[in-house]
Amino acid sequence: MSKLVRDKIPAIIRSKGGVPVTRTAGAEEYRQALFDKLTEEAGELRDADREHAPGELADILEVVYALAADHGVSRDELEGLRQAKHAERGGFAQRVIWDGNHEPRDREPGR
């Protein structure tokens, strides 16, 4: 079972008497491992109760920052992009669910 773990996890395992088996991922493996970790953390957030959700959100944010760095984007640049998108398209606070579009009456079949 191979998976990406936080940098200090091997030391924590050692401090508890374990002998971790680790290696350093190459660039492609690392990026894929980050996507896998993001999926894992999103599932943990989905299943978390209100008490544990903030910690899971922090885990997701850590993975997002690592992905950004892997793409050559700093945290500040990422936040700037987020703010620009928010200004242009809004956020999610209004809980809007889109169910598609109706065809305009003048485009309905047979008209």
Secondary structure as the mmCIF struct_conf table of DSSP 4:
data_model
#
loop_
_struct_conf.conf_type_id
_struct_conf.id
_struct_conf.beg_label_comp_id
_struct_conf.beg_label_asym_id
_struct_conf.beg_label_seq_id
_struct_conf.end_label_comp_id
_struct_conf.end_label_asym_id
_struct_conf.end_label_seq_id
TURN_TY1_P TURN_TY1_P1 ASP A 7 LYS A 8
HELX_RH_AL_P HELX_RH_AL_P1 ILE A 9 SER A 15
TURN_TY1_P TURN_TY1_P2 LYS A 16 GLY A 17
HELX_RH_AL_P HELX_RH_AL_P2 ALA A 27 ASP A 47
TURN_TY1_P TURN_TY1_P3 ARG A 50 HIS A 52
HELX_RH_AL_P HELX_RH_AL_P3 ALA A 53 ASP A 70
TURN_TY1_P TURN_TY1_P4 HIS A 71 GLY A 72
HELX_RH_AL_P HELX_RH_AL_P4 ARG A 75 ARG A 89
BEND BEND1 PHE A 92 PHE A 92
TURN_TY1_P TURN_TY1_P5 ALA A 93 GLN A 94
HELX_LH_PP_P HELX_LH_PP_P1 HIS A 102 PRO A 104
HELX_RH_3T_P HELX_RH_3T_P1 ARG A 105 ARG A 107
BEND BEND2 GLU A 108 GLU A 108
TURN_TY1_P TURN_TY1_P6 PRO A 109 GLY A 110
#
